[in-house]
Each structure stands twice: as structure tokens, then as C-alpha cells.
């Protein structure tokens, strides 16, 4: 089966750096989440799964990583960031999606209370199940606490495999920065990662955006990641 571009006509694309290899998993529970998502992405575990966690815990990264993984195997994939597309017709968006071997719904909590979207996702869930394909969903609210008004949809979600993706503590955030820097060919000493964490917003999205800046400046100026260099980039 030939691979198709992972892109909607709405202009939705995947980040190149959102891969499983680029995701920092600090413990066995996190590794279990990664292995389960990877199995679903590769069609080895045909099921519906929900991952949930606080903003910045890496949910979007994992959903896009699963999409990349499936695409690399030539499977049909559709990634839907509900934050960006919930204003469109749910019927038009969901029509025919069950033909994709993997569907990733990112941001399930954002359509709660929207009857049109709830009905569309209920029917999509059933069609994907009947087709023997995989459905991955993410939410910043635990599935049991989602304010979904359609009982049948809520029961389907609660009947899925559910994994909690915990937020990283400060030491783990330092390790994640060091790992991500290493993937870019940058050596980040531990004292530099600690300095960044102490003087920057601690949300991982912001920290990785800062790493992008440091990478660009390091390449332009041919300088290593040192505390004086980071101070200069941060304007401290």
C-alpha cells in the first residue's frame, strides 16, 4: 500500500521533529505509552486509545509521532488538530476518514458540548472500529472528567485504552533539553540546562522554542552552548 501525504486540504501538517525517538520518556510508564502508541500506529494493536495530560506534557508530539510512524510504513494516516479545525463542518471533516488505517484526534476536550462534533466523532469511532483500523485521541482533561453530552460517545471513550502522560519535573526537563539538543548535534552541559530552566518559562513548548533560538544563534555565530552565550541570547 503506498503512502499518502499526511496533510489535510485545510493546511494541517506534521512537525518534522515530532517523532518517538525525539520524545523524552523518563520512566517505564512513559515508555509503555510510547510502545502502545507505536503498536497502534503500525497496525499491530488495532484499538482505540486515549492519552491525557496537562498542557506541555507532550500530547501533540506523541500524536504526531504516531502519525509519522504509520506513514513511514506506508499506511494511510490522518492527523486532526481539533483546536484548528473545530470551526469547520464536522461532517465534511470526518467523511471517509475510516478508510485511513490510523486516525489521530488531537484535543478531544475542545469539542465537548458541541453536539455536531460529538455525533460526528461517535459515528467515526464506530466506522473505524468496524473497519479494523486504529483511533488515537488526546485530551488535556481526563476521559472520566470530559463534559461530553452524548452518552454513547462518552462510553466509547471510557472503553478505550487510557494512558496518563505526566508532566516532567525540573530534573527531567533538564534531561529532555539535553537530549533534544543532542539530537540537533549540540552539546548542552548540565549547568547550562539548569541555568535555562531557572531563567525561562518552564513549559516544555517554550523551552523547546528557546532551544530553537539557541540552535540558530549557535550555528550563525559558531559558538558552543555556554552560560555566557545563553545569557546573550536571552538578553540577561
NORTA-V893891 format. One record per residue. N is the residue number from 1. RES is the residue in one small letter. PHI is phi as a letter, one per 30 degrees, with the letter a starting at -180 (NA if undefined). Layout:
# NORTA-V893891
n: (N	N)
res: (RES	RES)
phi: (PHI	PHI)
This chain:
# NORTA-V893891
n: (1	2	3	4	5	6	7	8	9	10	11	12	13	14	15	16	17	18	19	20	21	22	23	24	25	26	27	28	29	30	31	32	33	34	35	36	37	38	39	40	41	42	43	44	45	46	47	48	49	50	51	52	53	54	55	56	57	58	59	60	61	62	63	64	65	66	67	68	69	70	71	72	73	74	75	76	77	78	79	80	81	82	83	84	85	86	87	88	89	90	91	92	93	94	95	96	97	98	99	100	101	102	103	104	105	106	107	108	109	110	111	112	113	114	115	116	117	118	119	120	121	122	123	124	125	126	127	128	129	130	131	132	133	134	135	136	137	138	139	140	141	142	143	144	145	146	147	148	149	150	151	152	153	154	155	156	157	158	159	160	161	162	163	164	165	166	167	168	169	170	171	172	173	174	175	176	177	178	179	180	181	182	183	184	185	186	187	188	189	190	191	192	193	194	195	196	197	198	199	200	201	202	203	204	205	206	207	208	209	210	211	212	213	214	215	216	217	218	219	220	221	222	223	224	225	226	227	228	229	230	231	232	233	234	235	236)
res: (x	x	x	x	x	x	x	x	x	x	x	x	x	x	x	x	x	x	x	x	x	x	x	x	x	x	x	x	x	x	x	x	x	x	x	x	x	x	x	x	x	x	x	x	x	x	x	x	x	x	x	x	x	x	x	x	x	x	x	x	x	x	x	x	x	x	x	x	x	x	x	x	x	x	x	x	x	x	x	x	x	x	x	x	x	x	x	x	x	x	x	x	x	x	x	x	x	x	x	x	x	x	x	x	x	x	x	x	x	x	x	x	x	x	x	x	x	x	x	x	x	x	x	x	x	x	x	x	x	x	x	x	x	x	x	x	x	x	x	x	x	x	x	x	x	x	x	x	x	x	x	x	x	x	x	x	x	x	x	x	x	x	x	x	x	x	x	x	x	x	x	x	x	x	x	x	x	x	x	x	x	x	x	x	x	x	x	x	x	x	x	x	x	x	x	x	x	x	x	x	x	x	x	x	x	x	x	x	x	x	x	x	x	x	x	x	x	x	x	x	x	x	x	x	x	x	x	x	x	x	x	x	x	x	x	x)
phi: (NA	d	d	c	e	d	a	d	d	d	j	d	b	c	d	d	d	d	b	d	d	c	c	d	c	d	a	d	d	d	d	d	e	d	d	d	d	d	d	d	d	c	i	d	b	d	a	c	b	b	c	b	l	d	e	j	d	j	d	d	e	d	d	d	d	d	d	d	d	d	d	d	c	i	d	d	b	b	c	b	d	d	e	c	c	d	d	d	d	d	d	d	d	d	d	i	d	d	d	d	d	b	b	c	c	c	j	e	d	d	c	d	i	c	d	d	d	d	d	d	d	d	d	d	e	d	d	d	d	d	d	i	c	c	b	c	b	b	a	d	b	e	e	d	c	d	d	d	d	d	e	d	d	d	d	d	d	d	d	d	d	c	b	c	c	d	d	d	d	d	d	d	d	d	d	d	d	d	d	d	d	d	d	c	i	c	c	c	d	d	d	d	d	d	d	d	d	d	b	b	e	d	d	d	d	d	d	d	d	d	d	e	d	d	d	d	d	d	d	d	c	h	b	d	d	b	d	e	d	d	e	d	d	d	i	c)
